[in-house]
C-alpha cells in the first residue's frame, strides 16, 4: 500500500506539469500534500503498536485525495487514461487500508479475549 501510494504521488508529480497554470499551483499542490499525508500516516502506522489511529488518518486523507482527483476530472485536467489509472490506484490503496484496519481490529479483539 505504501508503494501504491508512492506511485500515485509520482504520477501526480509527473503529470501535473501539463495542467493549466491556474490549477497546477493550487489543485495539484493540494493533491501532492494530501498524498504525502497518506504516506506519512502509513509510515507511522508501520512504526507503532497503536496502528488504528494512523490507519484512520490515512483513510481520511485518501477521501480528500479522491475528492481532489474528482475535481481535476471535472475541470478536464486529466485525460481519460489518466482518470482510469488514478481511479484504479485510489481503489487499490483504499482496499488495502480497509483490509489492514480490519486485520488490526481483529488482532486487537483477540488480544483482549485472551
C-alpha positions, 0 to 999 in steps of 0.5 A, a space after each residue: 500500500 505504501 508503494 501504491 501510494 508512492 506511485 500515485 504521488 509520482 504520477 501526480 508529480 509527473 503529470 501535473 506539469 501539463 495542467 493549466 497554470 491556474 490549477 497546477 499551483 493550487 489543485 495539484 499542490 493540494 493533491 501532492 500534500 494530501 498524498 504525502 499525508 497518506 504516506 506519512 500516516 502509513 509510515 507511522 502506522 508501520 512504526 507503532 503498536 497503536 496502528 488504528 489511529 494512523 490507519 484512520 488518518 490515512 483513510 481520511 486523507 485518501 477521501 480528500 485525495 479522491 475528492 481532489 482527483 474528482 475535481 481535476 476530472 471535472 475541470 478536464 485536467 486529466 485525460 481519460 487514461 489518466 482518470 482510469 489509472 488514478 481511479 484504479 490506484 485510489 481503489 487499490 490503496 483504499 482496499 488495502 487500508 480497509 483490509 489492514 484496519 480490519 486485520 488490526 481490529 481483529 488482532 486487537 479483539 483477540 488480544 483482549 479475549 485472551 
